[in-house]
Amino acid sequence: MSNLVFKRLFQKSNNLNLGTLIGVASTSGIGVLSLKSISASKAMTGVGTAVIATQVPSGAMILACQLRNDTIIVGAGAATYSSAYSTGSTQAISSGTAFTKNTKINKFFDVNTATNITTGLTDITLTPNAGTLDTGTITAIVYYYELTSLTSL
């Protein structure tokens, strides 16, 4: 027999937003499934590719990503960019994304094309269609589930 416990946290710590926690208490201990989000920004510095260090933890289940151009993006020889999860999970997020300020992307992870369970820390890589990303800032928010191990008896 177990009791399902719902708890809502409204905390923010180092760009990690804690959302709804679902805890199960039983004679075997307490386990927790947490819906979390993490945000990070990247200022362009004249590079061919740039990485937004979202650092979604290993073993998490990615749900979705939102991107926003905080400022106009300027690139030598480039007019658009693509974004994708990188390292611990890989999947395209966008392609042909305009450099215009306030361009926004909202994308759910497509579990039919790749696994959304991360195998390592997961970031977002930005790649210009040509040339370099010289100036501008892009912010990303990644939403994911994370399990907390059962408590010891």
Backbone bond lengths (Angstrom), bond angles and torsions (degrees), N, CA, C in turn:
res aa  C-N    CA-C-N  psi(-1)  N-CA   C-N-CA  omega(-1)  CA-C   N-CA-C  phi
1 M - - - 1.458 - - 1.522 108.61 -
2 S 1.294 116.69 134.76 1.461 119.74 178.75 1.520 110.10 -134.18
3 N 1.308 114.93 156.75 1.455 121.59 175.76 1.514 107.94 -111.62
4 L 1.315 117.03 130.89 1.453 121.92 178.01 1.516 108.05 -89.39
5 V 1.319 116.16 128.22 1.457 121.85 -176.49 1.524 109.00 -118.81
6 F 1.339 117.37 126.87 1.455 121.36 176.10 1.516 108.53 -108.86
7 K 1.304 116.02 135.61 1.456 120.12 179.41 1.526 107.92 -141.62
8 R 1.297 116.79 135.46 1.460 121.60 179.66 1.517 108.28 -112.19
9 L 1.322 116.65 125.45 1.452 121.10 178.28 1.522 109.26 -110.87
10 F 1.292 116.29 138.72 1.452 121.38 176.19 1.519 107.53 -119.15
11 Q 1.306 115.77 69.07 1.450 122.24 -179.67 1.515 109.28 -122.36
12 K 1.300 115.19 154.73 1.446 120.90 173.45 1.514 106.94 -137.66
13 S 1.308 115.91 127.46 1.451 120.80 -177.72 1.515 109.45 -142.09
14 N 1.323 117.69 114.12 1.468 122.35 177.90 1.521 112.28 52.35
15 N 1.311 118.06 50.73 1.455 124.87 178.53 1.512 114.06 66.72
16 L 1.336 118.70 10.05 1.456 122.42 176.08 1.518 108.02 -103.45
17 N 1.313 116.56 118.26 1.452 121.47 178.53 1.516 108.65 -99.45
18 L 1.316 116.39 122.83 1.454 120.62 177.37 1.511 108.23 -89.91
19 G 1.317 116.38 126.97 1.449 120.62 -177.86 1.509 110.43 -108.32
20 T 1.308 116.55 -136.85 1.452 122.10 -177.27 1.519 110.56 -73.11
21 L 1.331 115.65 132.59 1.458 121.77 175.56 1.516 107.83 -109.98
22 I 1.329 116.57 132.86 1.452 121.35 175.13 1.513 106.44 -114.21
23 G 1.310 116.24 112.94 1.456 120.60 -179.01 1.515 110.56 -111.37
24 V 1.326 116.76 143.94 1.448 121.69 176.40 1.519 107.53 -118.94
25 A 1.328 116.39 118.52 1.455 121.31 178.07 1.523 108.46 -103.58
26 S 1.303 116.72 128.60 1.460 121.43 177.87 1.508 108.89 -147.18
27 T 1.323 116.24 -178.69 1.462 120.22 177.98 1.522 111.04 -67.33
28 S 1.318 117.17 -12.96 1.467 121.67 179.64 1.523 113.08 -92.19
29 G 1.326 118.56 -1.02 1.461 121.70 -178.80 1.512 111.37 120.22
30 I 1.311 116.11 -170.78 1.456 121.83 -179.42 1.521 109.00 -119.80
31 G 1.321 116.45 131.53 1.458 122.66 175.19 1.517 108.67 -120.34
32 V 1.329 117.39 156.91 1.458 120.78 -177.16 1.524 110.18 -136.87
33 L 1.327 115.76 134.28 1.457 123.70 170.18 1.521 105.97 -110.92
34 S 1.332 117.27 120.13 1.464 122.20 -175.58 1.518 111.11 -113.83
35 L 1.322 116.35 133.32 1.458 122.02 169.82 1.519 105.99 -92.17
36 K 1.334 117.16 118.86 1.463 121.68 -175.81 1.525 110.66 -127.83
37 S 1.322 114.95 164.69 1.466 121.04 171.02 1.518 107.67 -139.39
38 I 1.302 114.22 151.70 1.465 119.50 176.94 1.524 107.53 -136.67
39 S 1.327 115.98 138.39 1.459 119.86 -179.74 1.521 110.22 -121.98
40 A 1.314 114.44 149.17 1.465 121.20 177.44 1.521 107.98 -154.80
41 S 1.326 115.78 155.48 1.465 121.83 178.64 1.519 109.52 -125.57
42 K 1.331 115.33 157.48 1.461 120.78 178.28 1.520 109.05 -137.65
43 A 1.339 116.02 126.11 1.463 122.14 173.30 1.522 107.87 -91.73
44 M 1.321 116.90 129.46 1.461 121.68 -178.46 1.535 110.30 -73.17
45 T 1.324 116.55 143.56 1.472 120.99 -176.08 1.525 112.45 -136.85
46 G 1.333 117.42 37.70 1.457 120.11 177.37 1.517 113.97 73.75
47 V 1.320 116.49 41.25 1.463 120.80 -177.55 1.526 110.91 -113.59
48 G 1.332 115.19 158.18 1.462 120.66 176.48 1.515 111.60 -71.15
49 T 1.330 117.21 -40.57 1.459 121.81 173.02 1.521 107.96 -133.63
50 A 1.319 115.18 152.27 1.466 120.88 178.72 1.521 107.79 -130.41
51 V 1.322 115.88 148.73 1.463 120.56 -179.18 1.531 109.63 -118.12
52 I 1.330 115.76 126.12 1.464 121.28 171.56 1.526 105.51 -90.36
53 A 1.319 116.85 115.74 1.465 122.57 -174.17 1.523 111.37 -80.82
54 T 1.335 116.20 75.90 1.461 120.21 177.74 1.533 111.21 -74.75
55 Q 1.318 116.92 -31.12 1.466 122.04 175.34 1.528 113.25 53.98
56 V 1.339 117.25 46.89 1.464 120.58 173.13 1.525 106.82 -61.53
57 P 1.332 118.61 130.45 1.465 120.23 -172.36 1.525 114.34 -68.52
58 S 1.315 114.73 154.98 1.462 121.88 176.34 1.525 109.87 -61.77
59 G 1.329 116.34 138.56 1.454 121.50 178.92 1.517 114.17 88.03
60 A 1.332 117.63 -3.94 1.466 121.20 178.52 1.531 109.99 -79.71
61 M 1.336 116.63 160.46 1.460 122.46 176.93 1.525 108.52 -110.28
62 I 1.336 116.50 109.15 1.466 121.12 -178.63 1.522 110.02 -72.67
63 L 1.334 115.97 134.43 1.458 122.11 178.78 1.524 112.60 -105.24
64 A 1.348 116.42 -45.77 1.457 119.07 -172.58 1.526 110.84 -164.62
65 C 1.332 114.32 167.81 1.460 121.31 178.52 1.526 109.08 -141.47
66 Q 1.328 114.99 143.68 1.458 121.81 171.42 1.522 107.94 -124.47
67 L 1.323 116.59 136.38 1.462 122.76 176.70 1.520 108.91 -124.43
68 R 1.338 115.52 148.63 1.470 120.98 176.01 1.517 108.75 -145.23
69 N 1.326 116.12 132.47 1.464 120.74 170.47 1.522 106.68 -79.02
70 D 1.333 116.81 108.83 1.468 120.94 -178.53 1.522 111.50 -71.47
71 T 1.307 116.16 -31.05 1.463 122.94 177.55 1.520 107.56 -135.17
72 I 1.303 117.26 169.77 1.459 119.73 174.08 1.528 108.11 -63.60
73 I 1.310 116.77 138.14 1.464 121.99 178.68 1.525 107.11 -95.85
74 V 1.314 116.54 132.97 1.459 121.48 178.04 1.515 107.59 -117.45
75 G 1.334 115.81 131.47 1.458 119.93 179.55 1.509 111.00 -139.63
76 A 1.335 115.86 134.62 1.464 121.00 177.20 1.526 108.53 -72.25
77 G 1.327 116.66 116.68 1.461 121.50 178.29 1.517 113.71 77.19
78 A 1.320 118.26 6.74 1.467 121.15 -177.87 1.520 110.37 -122.54
79 A 1.332 115.95 150.18 1.461 120.81 177.77 1.528 111.53 -126.93
80 T 1.326 116.62 -19.39 1.462 121.85 178.99 1.528 108.91 -144.31
81 Y 1.332 115.50 169.99 1.466 119.73 175.70 1.524 110.01 -139.32
82 S 1.319 115.36 164.53 1.455 122.98 174.31 1.519 108.34 -116.61
83 S 1.331 116.19 155.12 1.461 120.86 177.24 1.521 108.85 -132.07
84 A 1.346 115.24 149.94 1.461 120.42 -179.85 1.517 109.99 -157.23
85 Y 1.342 115.97 150.49 1.461 119.84 170.15 1.525 106.96 -66.19
86 S 1.330 116.27 146.98 1.460 119.05 -179.91 1.518 111.33 -141.21
87 T 1.278 116.12 157.04 1.465 127.84 177.47 1.524 111.03 79.75
88 G 1.345 119.57 -91.47 1.461 122.37 -173.49 1.512 115.10 -75.07
89 S 1.309 118.26 -16.77 1.459 124.55 175.64 1.521 106.17 -154.84
90 T 1.319 117.27 144.71 1.457 119.47 -178.55 1.524 110.71 -130.33
91 Q 1.306 115.42 129.91 1.454 122.58 175.12 1.525 107.92 -172.49
92 A 1.326 115.91 141.77 1.460 119.83 176.63 1.527 109.94 -66.01
93 I 1.324 115.53 140.57 1.461 121.89 174.59 1.524 109.15 -103.64
94 S 1.335 116.50 -45.99 1.464 120.20 179.86 1.518 110.03 -150.97
95 S 1.331 114.72 160.83 1.469 120.84 172.18 1.521 107.67 -144.18
96 G 1.322 116.44 150.23 1.456 120.47 -179.02 1.519 113.53 64.51
97 T 1.341 116.61 29.87 1.463 121.09 -178.50 1.527 110.11 -73.17
98 A 1.324 116.46 126.98 1.470 121.90 -177.46 1.527 111.35 -67.34
99 F 1.322 116.35 154.99 1.466 123.21 179.24 1.531 113.00 -83.26
100 T 1.326 118.17 -4.13 1.457 123.12 -175.21 1.526 112.32 -61.42
101 K 1.348 115.97 139.94 1.471 120.80 175.28 1.527 109.24 -56.84
102 N 1.337 115.97 141.25 1.464 124.80 179.18 1.527 114.51 69.67
103 T 1.346 118.00 14.37 1.463 119.31 169.52 1.520 106.56 -65.17
104 K 1.332 116.67 133.19 1.467 120.78 -175.53 1.526 110.60 -126.56
105 I 1.314 115.81 144.14 1.460 123.42 175.70 1.522 107.26 -124.38
106 N 1.324 117.60 133.11 1.467 124.22 174.11 1.521 106.07 -127.38
107 K 1.331 117.60 115.61 1.462 119.49 -172.90 1.520 111.13 -142.35
108 F 1.348 116.00 123.73 1.450 120.97 171.66 1.523 109.04 -78.13
109 F 1.312 116.94 149.10 1.462 122.05 176.72 1.527 107.49 -70.61
110 D 1.328 117.65 130.90 1.457 122.98 -179.98 1.528 109.11 -91.38
111 V 1.323 116.88 99.94 1.473 121.19 -177.06 1.526 112.24 -72.04
112 N 1.341 117.86 -8.12 1.456 120.53 177.87 1.525 112.46 -82.33
113 T 1.334 117.78 -11.40 1.466 120.30 -178.61 1.519 113.81 -113.53
114 A 1.332 118.13 -19.47 1.477 121.57 179.75 1.519 108.24 -161.66
115 T 1.334 115.89 160.96 1.456 118.67 177.89 1.522 110.35 -77.72
116 N 1.322 115.63 137.35 1.463 119.93 179.85 1.527 111.49 -96.40
117 I 1.324 117.64 8.25 1.460 121.91 174.73 1.527 107.08 -91.08
118 T 1.308 117.20 119.26 1.462 120.90 -175.03 1.523 111.46 -75.20
119 T 1.336 115.67 142.76 1.466 121.72 178.25 1.523 111.44 -105.64
120 G 1.298 117.03 1.55 1.464 124.19 178.71 1.517 107.38 -172.69
121 L 1.331 116.49 179.06 1.463 120.11 177.10 1.524 109.27 -58.10
122 T 1.326 116.94 132.41 1.466 121.16 -174.87 1.523 110.63 -114.30
123 D 1.325 115.10 129.38 1.462 123.47 179.01 1.523 109.42 -116.56
124 I 1.327 116.66 -175.53 1.463 122.51 174.93 1.524 107.99 -122.70
125 T 1.325 116.16 125.98 1.460 121.95 179.09 1.526 109.49 -101.75
126 L 1.325 116.15 132.83 1.466 123.81 177.82 1.523 108.00 -108.56
127 T 1.332 116.71 129.39 1.463 121.11 -178.04 1.525 109.17 -129.83
128 P 1.349 118.65 124.07 1.471 120.10 177.87 1.533 109.94 -70.11
129 N 1.338 116.76 153.94 1.465 119.29 178.43 1.528 110.98 -67.50
130 A 1.316 117.51 -19.93 1.473 124.32 175.51 1.527 106.43 -167.75
131 G 1.303 117.28 160.12 1.465 120.39 174.33 1.521 113.93 69.06
132 T 1.339 116.08 -138.11 1.463 121.82 -174.00 1.527 111.48 -132.97
133 L 1.322 114.77 162.83 1.464 122.46 171.95 1.527 105.91 -100.45
134 D 1.334 117.27 106.95 1.460 120.87 -170.32 1.528 115.18 -92.56
135 T 1.316 117.91 -49.22 1.465 120.83 179.89 1.518 109.31 -140.92
136 G 1.339 115.01 163.02 1.455 121.27 179.07 1.521 110.25 117.00
137 T 1.326 115.59 166.88 1.462 121.45 -178.40 1.518 109.81 -134.31
138 I 1.331 115.21 138.09 1.461 122.22 177.75 1.526 108.24 -124.11
139 T 1.335 116.59 135.60 1.460 122.47 177.08 1.519 109.31 -111.47
140 A 1.344 115.33 141.36 1.467 121.66 177.60 1.519 109.72 -126.22
141 I 1.321 115.83 145.22 1.460 122.43 169.27 1.524 106.21 -126.37
142 V 1.334 116.74 128.35 1.463 121.60 176.25 1.523 107.63 -114.99
143 Y 1.325 115.70 132.05 1.460 122.95 178.36 1.525 108.06 -103.99
144 Y 1.348 116.32 136.43 1.467 119.06 -177.35 1.525 111.36 -155.45
145 Y 1.340 114.83 160.58 1.463 122.08 172.04 1.522 108.33 -99.33
146 E 1.333 115.86 145.55 1.458 120.74 175.43 1.523 108.40 -139.57
147 L 1.335 116.25 137.12 1.460 122.02 177.63 1.525 109.96 -94.66
148 T 1.327 115.60 142.28 1.451 121.90 171.01 1.519 106.54 -108.17
149 S 1.309 117.23 129.84 1.466 121.63 -176.45 1.522 111.83 -57.39
150 L 1.319 115.20 152.23 1.459 120.90 174.15 1.516 110.03 -55.20
151 T 1.321 115.75 145.36 1.464 119.75 176.43 1.519 109.86 -69.95
152 S 1.303 116.50 154.85 1.463 121.58 177.44 1.518 109.75 -71.94
153 L 1.308 115.58 151.27 1.477 120.80 178.36 1.499 110.57 -88.18
